Amino acid sequence: MSDFIFTRYLYEKEEVGYSLVLSLLYKKEEESIFWATELYYSGFEEELYEFLWIIYQNFYASLNIKFEHYLLKKIELLKNAKKKININEETDTNIIHLHLIIKNLIIRPNNLDTFSLIILTSDFEIESILNENEKKNEKKDQEECLKKLLTLTPNYLQIAKLLLDDWREKDETFIEKNMEYTIDFFNNTIPMNSNPIEKKKAIKDFHKTIQEIKSNGFDFSPSYLLLTRILNFYSLLNKLKMGKLLFLIVPEESIESEINKYKNIEIDETQNIKSNQILQKSRIYSINPQINDVFKLKRNISKIDIKMAFRENWLYHTSFSPLWKSRIHKYNGTISTDDRKIIFVKEQDEEEFYLRYGYEPDEQSKECQEKSISSFAKSKFKEWIENEYKKSTNRLYQIEEEYLDEL
């Protein structure tokens, strides 16, 4: 497999996804749509749908539980729509659902609560405050674990450890029973401002979410879902700003021009567009340099320099993108992983391919090239996340200094 995977306009796939995350968090609608459609039109539709679900869980779920079924239903519509023979077809109105997902995420509050807790439970061995007897596998003791951790002043990291580490392999039935106990705790022990949680409805919605996730074929952990509910209940208790049960609806005719804006740009003799001009016309945004502060990037661990890959071996790296792979096969090209290059059977096929898809990345302006391969400053995760904490008080949890110093 290629170290780097280039998308339709020769961005690195991983970096496109991470730029999508930040553009959503910073509520940059057009930029978010650009990155989402970059993955979609490159042929990574299935991965994009699951990635949107992951983004929702990490940054939106605790404040927007009521948005969950809308999101999963839209994803289901995208997945179940009639498959197009050619993703460039003008009749592909399926993508309207993708635009609506992005637009509805943009108008909703988000925070770093779940994301921060996941990072810590993944990167550190968190010592449990529960004694060994309380951590045993017997049913009674397992139930007592959560009871001990749910308090008026909860230790969110310990709750996350219990659910994401100790209970990682617990089945749906076990988690659902603890979901019921959690609701009882909040309703009976901590009055929710005279607005008790509707237990039957909450359990029904929880079960429905699990079924919708399975229907979409996503990997999931029931205990992960319980964590988002617990954080949601505490967010309600602490009167955080919650997402409203309103969904943005945009008429198809008004969104048509927006859809056309992000479709694949092809050579066009009538408009005098040549293949080596496509990158200049299509690259609207640059990869967000802050992704280097937040995520562990492939370019930092790869033995291959991304600039060299982009300028000298770009076609090989695009061949791992479904869109480019189909283009190469259309002109009888084969992918040689040993030589890390594309071999065309006939010279005429190669000439026709490059006439249509010869983007010539090494001949583009510096500004155009830098939109995907600019150098990043040294990663500053601590500085980034502290700045995010300062910008918003709409959160429950802040990573302790002892962990920030190690991240």
GUNUVO-41040 format. One record per residue: x, y, z of N, C-alpha, C, O in turn; residue in three letters. Coordinates in steps of 0.05 Angstrom, whole numbers, plus 5000, padded with zeros to 4 digits. Atoms other than C-alpha are relative to their C-alpha. Example, Ala and Ser with C-alpha at 12.3 -4.5 7.8 and 13.67 -1.06 7.14 Angstrom:
2
501849765000524649105156501850245000503950245013ALA 498449764999527349795143498550225014499550445018SER 
//
This chain:
407
501749765000500050005000501850255000503950255012MET 498549755001502350704985500250145027498250135042SER 499849844976505051125042498050235000496650295020ASP 501849785004501051705015497849924980498449774961PHE 502250055019494251674981499050274991498050435008ILE 500949745010492652264937497249994989496449804976PHE 502849975008485552494924499850114971501850134957THR 500449925028482552754859501750244992502650254970ARG 498449765006486253424864502749995013503950205019TYR 497350064990492553114893500650125028502750225033LEU 499649964971491553264967500549735012499749525001TYR 499650264986493752735017497449945014496350105029GLU 502750084990487452355037499750055030497750175039LYS 500249974971488852335112499850305008498350375026GLU 500049724993490253085113497450144992496750345004GLU 502749905008483753225076498049955022496550135030VAL 501850074978479952855130500350175025498450265037GLY 499449844977483353225186499350294996498450435015TYR 500749725006482353895152496950035001495950245009SER 502950004997474953715148499250035029497350185035LEU 500649984972474853615223500250295010498350395023VAL 499649734990477754305238498250204987497350395000LEU 501849815013473554665187497249985011495850185013SER 502650034987467354375219500050135028498250275035LEU 499849894973469654555289500050315000499050435018LEU 499849715002471155265267497750124984497750364978TYR 502549915014464455305230500550144974499350354968LYS 499449895027467355445161498549824980499549614971LYS 501850175016461655175118501149934973501349694966GLU 499150065027464455245048502549835000502849654983GLU 497650164998471154975068499449715008500649524998GLU 500850274991467854385103498849844976499549604972SER 501150135024463854225040502149934980502049714968ILE 497950055019470054274998501549755008502049574991PHE 498550244991473853755040498349754999499349544992TRP 501850245001467853295045499649904971499749664966ALA 500450085028466653304970502649914987502649754968THR 497450105010474153204958500249705005501249554988GLU 500050294994473552534993497949854984498449634974LEU 502250135013466852374962500649954970500449734961TYR 499550025029468852504889502649844994503049764972TYR 497650175004475552144899499349715002501049544996SER 500850284999471551514911500049895028499649645032GLY 499950094972472151474987497350055014497350135038PHE 502649944989464651534999499549855026498849975046GLU 500650164976464050955049501750095024500750115046GLU 498349914978469951195090499250275010499350335033GLU 501049734992467251905089497649985018497550125038LEU 502450034984460551685117500749925029499750035048TYR 499250104973463751305175501650225015501450255039GLU 498449794988468551885187498350225011498850335032PHE 501949804990462752375193498749905026498350065044LEU 501150104975459751915246502050025023501350095045TRP 497849984980466451895283500350295009500650345033ILE 499849724994466852655280497750085019498150225039ILE 502349944984459852705308500449905029499950045048TYR 499750124974461352235366502150145017501850195041GLN 497849884986467852575384499650295008500550375029ASN 500249714995465753305381497250115003496950335013PHE 502849895001458153365376498049855018496149975028TYR 502050174988454552785410499050105027496650105032ALA 500849934973454653035482498250245001496850285021SER 501749765001451153675461497749984980496050164979LEU 501950025022446953415404498849724996498649634974ASN 501050275002444052735420497649984982497249784968ILE 502450005017437552925385500650024970498849984954LYS 499249985028441453025320500849724989501049694965PHE 498850265007443852305320498449844979499649754959GLU 501550165019438151965283499850144973499750014952HIS 499949855026437952515230502549944985502549884961TYR 497450055013445352415216500149724989500949684966LEU 499950285009444851655212498149944978498749784960LEU 502050035022438651695168501150124974500850004953LYS 498849885024442152165120502249834989502549804964LYS 497850185009448151705117498849764987499849664967ILE 501350235012443551125104498950064972499149904953GLU 500949925026440351505046502350024980502049944957LEU 497649985017447251645018501049724992501649674969LEU 499050275005449350915024498249844983499149674967LYS 501950175014443050614996499150124974497649984959ASN 500849885025442151094938501249834977503249694980ALA 499150165023442850774870502950084992503650314989LYS 497249955006450250694854500250104971499050004952LYS 499649895026452551114796502249854985504249764997LYS 497950135016456450794740502450184998504750094999ILE 497849815001460551424735499450225020497350365018ASN 500549804979461151884795499950284990499150465004ILE 500149735012461752474748497450064987497050284977ASN 502649965013454652394722498650255011498650305035GLU 501349754993450853044722497549955017496550125031GLU 502550074986444752684751500549915029498649835042THR 499450094973448252534817499050205020500550365031ASP 501249824980443452894863500249885028499550005048THR 499650134975445152394918501650175019501250155044ASN 498149844984450452874943498650225016499850345034ILE 501549804985445053354967500049935030500350105047ILE 500050094972444652935031502650065014502650135038HIS 497449944988452053035043500250305006501150375028LEU 499949714995451453795036498350065024499050235041HIS 501849944978445653785085501249915027500850045047LEU 498650094976449653385136502050215009502050285033ILE 498049804994455253895133498750255011499550365031ILE 501449754992450554495138498849975027498850175043LYS 501350044974446954195198502149975022501550045045ASN 497950014980453454045234501150285006501750345029LEU 498949734997455854755223498450175020499650325035ILE 501649844982450055055261499749905028498350015045ILE 500350124973450854605321502550055017504750075007ARG 497749974982455154705383501749755001500749534997PRO 498250234997461154265393502050065023502350295031ASN 497949964981466554155445501949774999501649584984ASN 497850205001472653735461499749795023501649645028LEU 500250184977469853335521500649714993502449595004ASP 499650285007469252655488502749954987504149764994THR 497450025013475352765444502349995020504049825017PHE 497849994980479752945503500149745017502349635022SER 500050244984477552345544500949764985502249584995LEU 499150235017478651865486503050014997504349804998ILE 497149975003485652135476501549895024503449735022ILE 498650084975487552025549499749705005501749575012LEU 500350294995484551325554501549834979502149604984THR 498550145021488051135489503050025004504549834999SER 497149954999494951435503501249955028503749935030ASP 498950034973495651325578498749765014496449695009PHE 501150204982494750765628498950145025500450215043GLU 501349864978489851095674499649825024498349615021ILE 500450174976490050815745497250045010496350265015GLU 502749984990483150655769499950075029501549985045SER 500549944972480550935834498349795014497949805038ILE 501650224989476250315843501949785010504049734998LEU 498350224990479049755885499649754984497849734968ASN 500150245016480149065858497449855002496449744983GLU 502650144996473748775887497950134982496150004971ASN 502049865015469749315852500449974969498650024954GLU 499450045029473149155785499649724990500149664967LYS 500450285008471448415785497849984979496350164975LYS 501850035022467348135729497249915008495349904991ASN 502750084992461447905771498050234995498750464998GLU 502049815008455048255751499650225022499550455016LYS 500549814979453848575819502250205003501750445005LYS 497849824996460748865825500250194976500950434979ASP 499849835024460549125753498050245002498650464995GLN 502049794997454149505768500950215021500450455018GLU 499149814979457249805831502250194990502450415000GLU 497949835011463050085790498950274990499850484998CYS 501249755011458750585752498650155022498750405022LEU 501549874978454550735814502050175017501350395025LYS 498149864984460850945851501150254986501850454998LYS 498849785015463251395795498150224993498950454989LEU 502049795006456751765781499450165025498150055044LEU 500449824976456652345831499450284990499450344966THR 500549725006454953075834502550134988502350314971LEU 497449905010462353225822501549774988503449675001THR 498950255011464252655776502950034991503950244984PRO 497350025012471252445755499649894972499449654967ASN 500650075027470152445680502049804988501349634973TYR 497950185010476752105665499649725010500049534995LEU 500450274989475151525711497549874987497549634982GLN 502450115014468251445679500849914972500049694963ILE 499150085027471551435610501749755001501549584983ALA 498350244998476650925633498349765004498849554991LYS 501750234995471250475660498649914975498649674968LEU 501650075023467150505597501749924976501149724962LEU 498450045025472550535543502349805003503349694984LEU 497850184995477750095576499049745014499149535002ASP 500950244985474849625629497649874987497349634988ASP 502550115011468149545593500149984970498049964957TRP 499849985029470749565522498649774986497349814965ARG 501150245013468348855506497249935010496249725003GLU 502650074989461748885543497950014978498050174960LYS 502050025021455648695502497850215003497750365023ASP 502149795001449549125485498149985024497350185035GLU 501950044978445148815539501150125026499750255041THR 498749904976450048975594500150315000499450435020PHE 499849705002451049695570497350125002496950335015ILE 502749894999443649805561498950005029497650195037GLU 500850004972442349595633501350225016500050345033LYS 498649794986447550085657499050274990499150475004ASN 501349765010444250605612497550065017497050295024MET 502449974984437850485651500750105028499450285038GLU 499249914973441350555717500950294999500350455017TYR 499149725003444651205693497750195000497850405013THR 502449835002437951505676498650025027497950245036ILE 501250004974435151295743501650185019500450325036ASP 498349844982441051615778499550304996499150455015PHE 500449715006440152285743497250095007496850325016PHE 502749924994432652285753499449995030497950165040ASN 500650034971432652065826502050135018501250245039ASN 497949894983439252305854500550304994501050465012THR 499549725008440252945814497750104984497550044960ILE 502349895015433853305795500950174976502650344979PRO 499249865024434553555724498350254995497050274974MET 501549755003431454235735497149964994495950094977ASN 502850065004424553935739499449894972497149884964SER 500450125027425653635670501349724999503549694988ASN 498850264998426852895683500449874972498949944953PRO 499550145025429652455628497849794996497249645014ILE 502050205006424252045594501349734995502549684974GLU 498550255000426951355609499449824976501149734962LYS 500850175022422950955559500950104973501949954956LYS 499249885025424351435503503050004996504049944975LYS 497150005001431751495520501149724993502949704977ALA 499150275006432550735520499349924971500849794958ILE 500950065027428550675456501950134979502750014959LYS 498249855018432951205422502849875000504149864979ASP 497450134997439250855448500049754983501949704969PHE 500250255015436950195419499850064970501049924953HIS 500349935028434950525354502650094987503250024965LYS 497449925010441750845347501849764994503149754973THR 498550255004445050165355499249864974500949774958ILE 501050135024440649875300500850164975501550044955GLN 499349835024442050465253503049984994503849984971GLU 497150035004449550405264500549734986502149724968ILE 499750265013449149665247499150004972500449884954LYS 501149995027444849805187502050144980502150074957SER 498149865017450150285161502749854999504549934984ASN 497650175002455549755173502450125014504750065007GLY 497849874986459750185221500949835023499349695036PHE 498950124976464349905274499150185023499150435021ASP 500749834978462050135342500349855026500449605027PHE 499950114974462550025416497650105016497350345019SER 502349914984456250035459500850175024499450365031PRO 499149844977460250305518500850284991500650475007SER 499449735011462450885474497550164999497550405006TYR 502649875001455151055463499150085028497950305031LEU 500849944972453851025538501650245010500550415024LEU 498449774992459551515549498850264989498750465004LEU 501149755011456452025502497450075014496850315018THR 502549944986449751955539500650115028499450315036ARG 499349904974452952055607501050284999500350455015ILE 499049725003456652675583497750184992497750425000LEU 502449845008450052915552498450075025497550305028ASN 501649954976446452835619501450215018500150395029PHE 498649814984451953205656500050284987500050495001TYR 500149755015451953745602497350145005497250395009SER 502649894994444453845614500050105029498950325034LEU 499949934972445653865689501550265004500750435020LEU 498349774997451054395681499150234982500550434979ASN 501249805017446654795633501850104978501950344972LYS 498549935024451354775574498250064977495849984977LEU 501649945024448955045508499649754984501649634975LYS 500650245015445454475473499050064972497850274967MET 501049975027443854375400496949975000495849805013GLY 502950015001436554505383499049794981500549704963LYS 501350205017431854005351498950134975496550134970LEU 500749875025431854395286501949914979504349884984LEU 498350105022434454155219499850194977497650264968PHE 500049815023436554615163499249854975500249644968LEU 501050115025432754465099500550204978499850434980ILE 499349825023435254745033498649884975499149654969VAL 501250105025431054684969502149914980504250034978PRO 498150115019434454264916500950204980503250214972GLU 499249825021434254814865502050215010503650314994GLU 498249804990437855304911502749895006504750045008SER 497450134994443354804926501449904975503749814977ILE 498950115025444454594854502650144992504550004984GLU 497549855008449555144839502349935018504649925010SER 497950074981453354964902501149724994503549684995GLU 499150275007453554234882501850014975503949884975ILE 498449985024456154414813502850125005504750054991ASN 497449874993461654834845502149805008504549855003LYS 498150194989464854224876500349754984501849574992TYR 499850245017464053714820502849994987504250204986LYS 497450035012470153444784500350194976498550224959ASN 499349845023473353934736501549844980503549714986ILE 498850155021475153614670501050194978500350434978GLU 499149845022478753864608497650084983495749924980ILE 502349905015474154284566501050184977502050404982ASP 499049855023476054514496498450254995499550454986GLU 501749765005470154994492500850235019500550465011THR 499249794982472755364553503150025002504250155019GLN 497150005002480055244535501349935027503250055036ASN 498850104975481454854600501749754993500649554984ILE 498250225005487454394593500649855026500149965048LYS 499650174976489353834641502050135019501650115043SER 498049884982495354214668499050265013500550395029ASN 501249764987490654794688498049935021497050105035GLN 502250084982485854384729500750055030498950145044ILE 499349964972489654414795499850305008498850375030LEU 500249714994490055174790497150095003496650275019GLN 502849934999482555214780498549875022496649985033LYS 501650164981480354684829500850035029499249985047SER 499049994972484554794891499250265013500650465013ARG 501149764987480355274930501250055027501750285034ILE 499049974973483155144999502649855004503349664990TYR 497550134992489754955032499549815023497749865039SER 500150174977490754385080500550175025502450335025ILE 499849834975489854685150502549915015502749685023ASN 497550084986496754705182499649925029501449795040PRO 500550074972493654635251499549705004499549605026GLN 500450294997492253895236502549875012502349665024ILE 497550114989499553785254500150035030501649885043ASN 500149974971498054035324498149805013498649725037ASP 502150154988492053595335500349704994499749535012VAL 500050285009493252935297502849914994504650064988PHE 497450135007498952455285499949954970498449784960LYS 500150005029500452545211501949794988504149744998LEU 498550195015502952035162502650124990504749994989LYS 497649885012507852535132502350025020504650055012ARG 497949984979511552565199501449745006503549735018ASN 498850264995512951825202500749854975502149644976ILE 499450145025513451635129502950044992504250244998SER 497349995010520151475098500250174974502450234965LYS 500249865025517851845036499350295006497550355022ILE 500749724997517852605032497550064983497450004960ASP 502549945014510952855014500450184976498950164956ILE 499549825023513753394969501149854976500349914953LYS 498950165021517652894929497849824988497749794963MET 502250175009511552434925498150164982497250064962ALA 501849835014507353014900501150094973499750094953PHE 498949895024512153274848501149794981501149834957ARG 498650195017515652654822498549734996499049604976GLU 501350265002511252044835497150025006495949835018ASN 502849944992504352344841498049794989496149725003TRP 502050185011500751864794499849735015497749625018LEU 500050254984502851244833498450045026496949865033TYR 501449954975500251554897497050054996495450005014HIS 502949975006493551724864498749734994496349714997THR 501250265009492651004841498649855023497249665018SER 501450124977490250824912497450145006496050075024PHE 502649874999484451294903498249874979499049854956SER 501850145019478450944870499550164974499450044953PRO 500549845024477251524822502449984981502049934957LEU 497650015017484451534796500549714991501549674968TRP 499650285008484850774795498349944976499249804957LYS 501850065023478850744748500950154975500750054953SER 498949855023481951284704502449864988502749844963ARG 497650155010488450894699499249754985500349704964ILE 500950255012484950244683498550064973498649904954HIS 501449935025480650594630501950034977501249974954LYS 498049975022486950744591502149775001504449814993TYR 498350245000489850044602502650035015504749925008ASN 497649974984494750254655500049795022497949715032GLY 499750194978497349774708501750125022503550295016THR 498649894977499849934777502249815009501749595017ILE 497750174992506849664792500950095027502250305030SER 499349934973507649674867503049965005504250105022THR 497150044996514849404862501650244990503450335003ASP 498549775012517149974817498850265009499950485003ASP 501449764991512150464847499550194977500150434978ARG 500749835023509750714780497749874985497049644990LYS 502250095017504250644729501149944972502650094961ILE 499050095026505550254665497749984981495749844987ILE 502050025021501350354603500849814978503149814970PHE 499450205020500849794553500750124973502650044960VAL 499649875026500450244492500850295004499850435022LYS 499149724999503950904480497750194995497650405007GLU 502349835007497551184450498250045025497250265030GLN 501749984976493651024514501350195020499950355033ASP 498649824981498951374556499850294991499350465008GLU 500349735011498751984511497250115005496950345013GLU 502849914996491152024515499450045030498050225037GLU 500449974972491351924590501150275010499750425024PHE 498849754991496152494602498850254987498950474998TYR 501449775012492452934553497650075016496950315019LEU 502449954984486352854597500650055030499350215043ARG 499550004971489452764666502950085007503850035030TYR 497349924994496553034661500050275016500350485004GLY 500249764983496053524719502650165003502650395010TYR 497349874998503553674720500350155026500850405025GLU 499849864974503853834794502650155004502750365017PRO 497449874996511254004791500350264984502150424988ASP 499949765017509754554739498050215011497850434999GLU 501949804989504454904782501450225015503750195023GLN 498949784985505455564816500649915029499449715039SER 499350074973508555544885497550015018497149845036LYS 502449974984501955784915498249754997497149665016GLU 501750245005498155204882501249765013499849605025CYS 498750234988503254694905499850005030499349795043GLN 500049974971503454954976497349945013497149895037GLU 502650054989496054844984499849715010498049655026LYS 500150274990497454104995502649905012502649715028SER 497550104990504854035011501750205016504150175019ILE 498549804985506754645052501149875025499949695036SER 498850114976511354515111498450095024497450315025SER 501349934976508354505180502050065022504249955023PHE 498449944976511154805244499949765018498249585015ALA 499950214981512954345301497349975014496150185021LYS 502650054988506754025331499950135028501750105044SER 500449874974503954425390497249935011495550105013LYS 502750084992498054015415499250145026496950225028PHE 500749874974498354305486499150284995497150375006LYS 500849725005498155015460497350014985495750184991GLU 502550005016492554845410497649955019495750105018TRP 502450084985487954505460499550205023497250255030ILE 500449794980489155035514498750244988497050375002GLU 501349775014487255575464497049934996495350114998ASN 502850085005480855175448498450025026496150105026GLU 501349984974479255135522499350295007497250355018TYR 500449714994480055885529497850124984496350304993LYS 502149885018475456025470497249925008495350075002LYS 502750094994469655635498499849895028501449735037SER 500550114973466855505567497749804998496849695019THR 502350195004461355055537501149715001500849574981ASN 498750274998464754425563499949915029499450075047ARG 499950114973465253965623502849955009503449985033LEU 497450124992472353725622502350154987502150254964TYR 497549895010479354005613502349825008502649745031GLN 497850184995485453565607501950115021502750345020ILE 498249914979489753595669502850054989503749934970GLU 497349915008496553925663502049774998503749764980GLU 498150225000500253285680499949844974501949734965GLU 500350155025497452955618500850174976502050074957TYR 499349825023498153565572503050014995503950024972LEU 497149995003505553585586501249764985503349774974ASP 499050245012506252875560498949954972499949784957GLU 501350045026501852935498501750134978500950114954LEU 
//
